[in-house]
Amino acid sequence: MLINAFDLETSSGNRSIELRVGEFSDLGIDVDLLGVETQANPRGVPVKGSQLDHIQQSYGLHLDQINRAIDLNGSLVNSWVSADLSAAPEIQNQSTGTSHFKRLAVIGGSEIESKDGLTPWTPLNRLFSLLAILPIQGIPVNVVAIPLLGRDSEEIEKMIHYPDLLKCCKDAFRHLPDLHRLIIFDQNDDYLRQLGHTIDEAIHRRDPHSMVVDLPPDLHGLDELRQLLLGMQADSTFSKYRIDSDLSELIKVLDADEISPISLGMLSRRLLERLVLASVQEATGRQPEEEGAIEDIMNLNTGIAAIRQTGADMWLVGNMHMVRIFGNWQCHPRNSGRVCTVEQQDIVLALGALRRTLAEYPWITTSSQAISEKSLKVSNKHH
């Protein structure tokens, strides 16, 4: 379950941090790399009940049989990264669990003595050091999931310094341009809620991340939106866009009687962004892996502008921007000016804009005007 999220603006574009409650296998997310801490030697048997033990049990993996792409055991980083596991029989045949990962990073060591006692979040610093090495080895990693590192330590209460953790994550995004999304999860929300409050204060969020808004009874168009999402989920042609997890989460959000504005904003915006950039990419004939791929040079705002250039109706474009702006409103820092609180009508407008936008898909057809190369060079500054 997504309980909080926020965006961080960097020189490489906007990046996001998400806080989720639950075991990784049950979160319904797809990540490039799953980082897991181990208190023992990374070649040792995981402690029963630990995150590493849970991953092994859930996915049928055996740590000592996994091929390693990078092995820095014995160094200051004291960690290793597996080879690509997405095609491994254990992963392919796993029927339980709704989350998937391509690579596993095992982070060794959690407690380091210093003049002030325990130095918190050493495993997190080691993880970010490891991520900095991956591009040099030709290993792309855009989405990373990690448990609340240090969670298994008896010293967790002493080690928790939430502002320090937040600063560490911000610094990592600035120095790791390939890292787009960091997901931090834990089995329960005790510590994550405290971190969520720190995030709320840091981005001057008026409404707490725990806020939910009741949906009006018999809301017009809500069933149609659910059917649109279910139809996309069942259509195999959408699987290449990596939107399965966002679709599943949005469907769950809409099945409840009350909605988290942050969840609705983050998930709707990300779903739209993936579909918009994929549409522009297919219209231009560019391949995802080639230099100058669309998602490397465009964001949601500039992608919508490119779709507008094809002759798309202004009402469709306006609804796209409504979804984009609602997501930004919920997840961007608010450093100045008057801050509005979220009302029920805001949720209704956001849901209506999402429904109208998805109902018009595909947005670029054979009769659409061509997208010029000039439009692909629009500034990537505004998300």
N, C-alpha and C positions, 0 to 999 in steps of 0.2 A: 504494500500500500504506500502510495506517495503521500508524505505528510508535509513536505516543504521543498521549495526550490527557489533559486534565484540566479540571475544572469550576471556575468562579469564582463565588462567591455575591455578588450585587449587590442593591441595593434594588429592582431590577426583576425579580429572579428569578435563576436559575442560567444562566450562560453558559459556553461551552466553546471551548477552543483545541485544534486537532488538528494534528499533524505528519504529513505524508505524503511518500512518496518516489515520484518519477516525473514525467513530463511531464503537464501539466494535462489534455491531451486523452485521456490513458490512465488517469486516476484513477477514472473511473466515478462522478463526483459532479455534482450539480445545484446551482448557486449563483445568487444574485441579481446578484452583481457580481464580475467578475474584474479585479483590479488588476495592472497590468504596468508595470514601470519602463522608462524609455527614457533613455539617456545623451544623446541628441541632442535637437534641437528636436522636440516631439511631432508636428509636421507633416512631419518629415524621414523619409527611408527608414530603417527599422530596420536595425541592424547584423546582418549575416548570422550566424546561429547563436544570436542572442539570444532571450530569452523572447518578446519582441514579434514577432520574425520567425517563431518557431515557431507562435505563435497565428495569424498571418496565413496561413501555409502550411497549417496544419491545418484552418482553418475557411473558407478561400477569401475572407478579408476584405481590403479595401484601405483603409488608414488614412485616406487623403485623401478617401475617398468616404463615410465614416461620418458620419451626422448627430450633432450634439452637443447633449445636453440642458443641460449646464453646461460653460462654457469659461472657465477661470481662468488661461490661459496669460499669462505676463508678470507675474503677481502672486507673492506669496510662496509661495502654494500651487503655482503653476506646473503645473497638471494640468487634465485635462478628463474628463468622463463622457459616454459615448455615449447616444443615444436607445435605447429598447428594441429589442434585436436578435433577440429570440426568434422573431419572425415573418419575419425576413429570409430571402430565398431561399437565400443562401449557407449559413446555419445550418440551415435546414430540410432542404436537400438533401445535407448533409454526411453521408456514410456511414461515414467513418473517425472514430475517436475515440468515447469513451463518456461524456465529460463535456459538460455544457451550461451556458451562462451567458446571462443576460438582458442585461446591460450590461457594457461594457468601460470601465475607468478607466485612463488613461495618465498615469503619474506622472513628471513631468520633474525632472531634476537628482538627483544622488546624493551629491556630495561638496561640503562647505562648509568652508572654512578657518576655524579658530578658534585661540585661544591654545594649545590643547592639540593642534593638528593637525586631523585629520579628525574631524568630528562624526558619529558613527555613526547609522545608521537615519533620516537626514533624510527619505528617501522614505516611510518608515513614518509619521512624524509628519505629513507632507503628506497621505498617504492618509486618516488619521484626521480631519484638518481638513476634507478634502473630504467625508467621510461625515457630518460634523456638519451640513453644508449641505443634504444631500439631503432630509431630512424637510421642510424649509422649502419646497422645490420640489415637494413631493408625490410624492417618489420613495421607495417602501418598499424597504429593504435589510436583510434579516435574516441572510443567509448570504454571507460574503465569502471569496474565495480569493485568495491572493497568493503569488508565488514568494518565496524568501528574498531580500528586497530588499537590494541591494548585492552580490549574488552575482557579477555580471559584472565587478565592479571588480577591478583588479589589487591593490588595497589591502584585499581582503576579510579577510585574516588580521589586519590592524591594526584593521579596523573592527568585528570581531566582539566584542561585549560582551554576552554572553548574559543576565546578570542585568538589564542595562539594557533589553534587548529585551523580556524578560518583564514588567518593570515598565511599560514603554510600553503593552503589550497590556492589562495589567490596568487601567491608567488609562483606556484607550480604552473598555473595557466599562462602566466606571462612568459615563462621560460620554456614552455613545451607547446609550441604552436600547433602540433598535430593533435593535442588532447582537446577535444571539443566538449566532452561530457563526463563528469565524475559523479558516480552514484555511491553514496555511503549508506550501508544498511546495518540493521541490528535485529536480534530476535524480538525485542520489545522496545517500547518507545521511551523508556525512562531517561536515558542519556540523550537520545535524539531530540526529544522535546526541549531539553535545555539548550542544545545546540541550535534548535529552531528559533528559540527566543533571541539568541545572540544574533542570528541572521536577520530577524525582524528588526532589531535595533540598528544593525549595521546599515541596512538599506532604507531605514526610516519608513518601514511599512506600518501604516495606520491600523489595518485590520490584522489581527494575529493569524499565524499560519494555521491555527486550529479552527478558524472560523468556518462554519458551513451555513449555507443559505437554503431555506425551504423552497422547493419547487411548487408553483401554483398547481392545484389539482386540475387534471384534464387539460394540460398545456397543449395548445394547438401546435402541430408539427413535430412534437417530440417523438411519437411513434414512427413517423416517416424518417426522422434522423436515425433512430435505432435501426430501422430496416436498411437504410443506406450503408451504415457501418457494417451491419451483418452481411450485406451483399458483397461489400468489398473484401471482407474477411474470408468469405467462401470462394471468391474469384481468384484462382491461382495466378492470374496475370499480374496481380498486385504484390505477390510475394517478393519479387525482385527489388521492390522499393524499400524493404526492411521496415514496414509499418505494422506488422502483425501485432507486436506488443502494444503499440499505441492504440490500435483498434480495439484490442481486448480490454485495455484499461478504460478507454472512453465508454465502451459498452457497459462496463461495470459501474462507472460513474453515473451514467444515465439511468441505470436500473434502481438507483437509490431514490429515496424521497427528499433527500437534501444533498446539496452539491458543495464541494470545496472549490472556491473560486480559483485557487492556485492550481489545483489539479486540472480543472477545466481549461484554464488559460494555457498552461504549459503543454498539455497533451494536444489540444486543438491546434495550437500554433505549430508544434512540431510535425503533426500529421500534414497540415497544409504546406509547410515548408518542403517536406520530402516530395510531396506530389507536384508542387509548383516547379521545383528545380529539376525533377525527373521529366516533367513535361517540356521544359525549355531545352533540356539536354537532348531529348529524343527529337525535338523539332530542328535542332541544329546539327544533329548527326554526330555529336561528340561522344566519345567513349569515357566512362567513369575513370579508367585508369590512365588516360592520356594526359599530358601536360596541358594545363589550361582547362581542365574539366570544370563543368558548370559550378559544382558545389565548392570549388576552390576560388572562384572569382565572383560569385554572386551570393546574395543572401535572400531572405524572403521578400524584403521590400523591393530590391532590384529585380527579382524574379517576377513579381507581380507586374512591375513596369514593363518587362519584356512581353508578358502575356497581353497586357493592354495594347502593345504595339501590333499584335496580330489581328486586332479588330474586335477584341472581346468587348462585350457590352459594359458600359460604365457602372451599371448597377451590380453586375457580377464583381467587377474590380473593387467597388466600394465595400461589398460584403467580405471580400478577401482581406481588405485592409482592416475591417472591423475585427475579424478573427485575430489578425496580426497585432493590432493595437491593444486588444483586450489581454492577449498573452504578455505583451510587453508591460502593460500596466500592472499585472500581477507579479512579474518576475524581475523587472528592472529596478535598480536602486533609485530612490526618490530623494535627491539631495537638496532640493530647494523648491520653493513655490507651494501653493496650496495643494493639499493631498485629499482626494475624495475617498469616502468610504464606499464599500461595495453594497449595492442594494439589490433586491430581488429582480427589479426591472433590468439591471445590468446583465444579470445571468440570462434572462429571457432574450435580450438583444443578442448576446454572444451565441446562444444556442440557435437562434433564428438565422444569424449570419452564417454559421457553420452549415446548417441544413441547406440554405440557399446555394452556398458555394459548392457543396458536394453534389447537389442535385443537378448541377450544370456540367459535371465532369463527363467526358474529357473537355478541357477548356481550349485546346488547340486541335483543330481538325484539318483535313486535307484542303478545305476551302479557306482556311485561315491565311492571313498575310504572313510573309516570311519574316523571321527575326533577323535584324541586321547585326553585323559584327560590332557596330558602334554601341548598340544597346548592351552588349555583353561586357563592355568596359566601364560601365557605370560604377561609381564609387561604392565600395563595400562597407562604408562607414555606418550607415543607418540601418538598423535591424528591423 
